[in-house]
Amino acid sequence: MQSPMPDPIACSGVSRRSFLRLAAAASTLASIPLVTEAHLAMAQRPHFEDPDKGIHIDANENPLGPSTAAREAIAAMIPKGGRYRMNMEGELAELFASQNGLSPDCVIPYAGSSEPLHYSVLAFTGPGKALVVGDPGYEAPMWAAAISGAEIKKVPLADAKGAASHDVKAMLAASATPGLIYICNPNNPTGTTTPRADIEWAVANAPKGTIVMIDEAYIHLSDVPTCLDMVKAGKDVIVLRTFSKLYGMAGIRLGFAAARPDLLKKLDRFGGRNSVPITALAAGMASLKEAGLVAERKKIIGDIREENLAWLKSKGYAVTPSQSNCFMLDVRRPGKEVLAAMAAKGVYIGRIWPAWPTQVRITVGTKEEMAVFRTTFEEVMSKTTAGMEPAELPWRVRETPFSHLS
Ligand SMILES: Cc1ncc(COP(=O)(O)O)c(C=O)c1O
């Protein structure tokens, strides 16, 4: 006769009732899909293409990749990969905190900033606690709000043909009970910036308990001042940083949430702590220590961006005044046609936002990639693109319900 299996609940020291409560919570929380720029770009790509083939300027990636010091740090960490090295997240948080005048308990590293972005929306929005975003803007917060059940208020950017900054007054007026106000500075997709004074106004005037989340994914590429000091001042803000953009580590996965410890604690129930591979932590540490890296890369990417903006303007096209590694280009016809026609020639541009249907986002690639972009773009624009449509999407993204975002 088989001996009876031990009861895992009885063994755990957790009461049956609280176990069931935990299990129910876990089953709802375990199914949170994270939406990243890569998912969103793939969802608009006419067909899936190997990133090593063709020109990929549709996901705001950095073709420079990790810095030399970051690559060396990863290589040096590989032989040590048999250990958990639980101290490394804390060491990275301490380094970032000391560089930015913060207390280390205000900083948590994650495997990319998509994690804390989603977790913040889940923690602070829900029925009766709206998410307020700029439009066009980065869609991931809306995706998370669809899961939290929050009403989504999309507020057009102010002065759309000019500065295209977040209209903070309209954002605050959009909901009487906002849970979280999302300000991406510089903004994805436009690369445009929102003045510090406007963000300060939003933080000062948001209803008590409302979180202003400032996403600084692209800040290193711009001249805008950081809002990390608002964390130090104890405001109701969460600041997000990623290593995916200037630091070229999108595939390595590393980012930060910076906020008061009591706010950060609210993100914990969705996951994330001690989830970052030590290779990413080592690369992050090396990147932060590399003096001159930010300025050097900001110049490389900025120069290529400005060269292309000037060329497009000389050809009569309207573009956004970007301070980022992307900009919006008005193609004066349905953007999806141009996206499809370019993709047919192996140049992947995008994405497209429903609010600005004749505009296509272009990520700044290398000098060589952008030369191919310009030649291909002229060729495509010299002919009709009528009827060109993104084709069948690959199975992995076909089922992604992005329709609620439009
Ligand atoms: C505005 C913005 N925030 C956050 C992210 C998340 O980046 P990651 O999860 O790669 O750190 C991205 C990625 O493109 C982004 O554009």
The ligand as an SDF file (V2000), in Angstrom:
LIG
                    3D

 16 16  0  0  0  0  0  0  0  0999 V2000
    8.7110   54.9290  -22.7420 C   0  0  0  0  0  0  0  0  0  0  0  0
    9.2280   53.5970  -22.4130 C   0  0  0  0  0  0  0  0  0  0  0  0
    9.1840   53.1820  -21.1580 N   0  0  0  0  0  0  0  0  0  0  0  0
    9.6250   51.9830  -20.7940 C   0  0  0  0  0  0  0  0  0  0  0  0
   10.1370   51.1230  -21.7290 C   0  0  0  0  0  0  0  0  0  0  0  0
   10.5420   49.7710  -21.2360 C   0  0  0  0  0  0  0  0  0  0  0  0
   11.7890   49.4110  -21.5340 O   0  0  0  0  0  0  0  0  0  0  0  0
   12.5020   48.1140  -20.9390 P   0  0  0  0  0  0  0  0  0  0  0  0
   11.4790   47.2040  -20.3650 O   0  0  0  0  0  0  0  0  0  0  0  0
   13.2110   47.5360  -22.0920 O   0  0  0  0  0  0  0  0  0  0  0  0
   13.4000   48.6330  -19.8750 O   0  0  0  0  0  0  0  0  0  0  0  0
   10.2050   51.5100  -23.0610 C   0  0  0  0  0  0  0  0  0  0  0  0
   10.7360   50.6210  -24.0900 C   0  0  0  0  0  0  0  0  0  0  0  0
   10.8360   50.9520  -25.2300 O   0  0  0  0  0  0  0  0  0  0  0  0
    9.7290   52.7760  -23.4140 C   0  0  0  0  0  0  0  0  0  0  0  0
    9.7400   53.2130  -24.6680 O   0  0  0  0  0  0  0  0  0  0  0  0
  1  2  1  0
  2  3  1  0
  2 15  2  0
  3  4  2  0
  4  5  1  0
  5  6  1  0
  5 12  2  0
  6  7  1  0
  7  8  1  0
  8  9  2  0
  8 10  1  0
  8 11  1  0
 12 13  1  0
 12 15  1  0
 13 14  2  0
 15 16  1  0
M  END
$$$$
